């Protein structure tokens, strides 16, 4: 099957194994290889990659902000391409996004703000 | 049977949800300043929004995508962001105008100035969204909006000259102050053709899990619901032409608005006007806040849904919370709700092509719509009206602000 990275993968919706929305494909990482065609290695998801597409400086700023959220943060969230399957019009992940940094902001907001609002 | 009830409910809620501060104010100004001469603008706006709502529902039913979601997918990040930022700016102003409308309605009854009410109103709208479900908001508030049928009753009781009224259906050159005429004409278009409406509508269709079997009923709901809603809007214009115009009242203060009904029915009229304004503006407030949160959440691929608990979509729920807060703060500054309304309606008209052109491209993409893509008539009419409205708005806004004529 022929897949066009920009048409079929970039900016498409990701659905995780539990059926929840797990962001859009914000970036695609290729590996350049000597004497062989480039290979797709990862997709990237999240605000750092998104901001870098607008400007390098904005991306660096978002990355610094993100780094404050904890150990291992401050770098783009990468998912190996082997974990992704085409399921038009979306892409399916065979992992649970709750266990990845994709949902870190969602979980943080839930814990720090939403859970303190009565009857929520 | 269930489907029939759904159609009836859809039509009734569209009628109840049609009027809000923008359409009431612009129609009242048109009637007061130009008698029946601008009825064509109300009808044109109604036809356009009916067409757009039908497209938006069809798009969601066939493609299972919301409009915001598809704009990001189809055009990529940059083309998603530019319209988003522009629409966000304009929609926040419209949101503030609606919160102002609810607050002004309370002022009309209590006599206590409107800025005081901004915070309780913002909180009420937030509570509806945070604790309510999509159907409670969409159906409950819109059903209460049927109170606006009082404008139709008032128009009929006043007994318009039908012959003169019919003449207003055909566009004509202004009898006086041409730049003001065109400013009001595009404000009327901006008030009825609100882009947030078709973003909101496609998200609603996804929340209610529409599929291709909904295409016909969607068409019926859009045509009848918006059509009758448009009649109510014409009724406001007619009442204004018969009540305000003969007394030489040009609507330049929001305190003049209740005269539309109080002149006819005294205190009860005042109460009915205030209630109409309260209910419809509250409905519009929740819709705009939701529409903006939908746009962000769908564009960035978050969990979203008015039927989820806020803990299931924290980013989405906090987005509409922030949006409501910003709108409320704008009203708290004491900014004049009437000026804010007319300006934000004209700005909406000016920004129409930015929202509508990408949407039209999607509506013609058979990858999303298969055999259900747009016909040429719908494409051309929407494109021409939105581009013309935008040009006229861009020319007439500065003229209106400097007070030229």
Interface residues (C-beta under 8 A of the other chain):
Chain A: X6 X10 X11 X12 X13 X14 X20 X21 X22 X23 X24 X26 X50 X53 X54 X89 X105 X106 X107 X109 X110 X113 X114 X115 X117 X119 X120
Chain B: X63 X64 X65 X69 X72 X73 X76 X77 X78 X80 X81 X130 X131 X299 X300 X301 X302 X303 X304 X309 X310 X311 X313 X314 X315 X317 X318
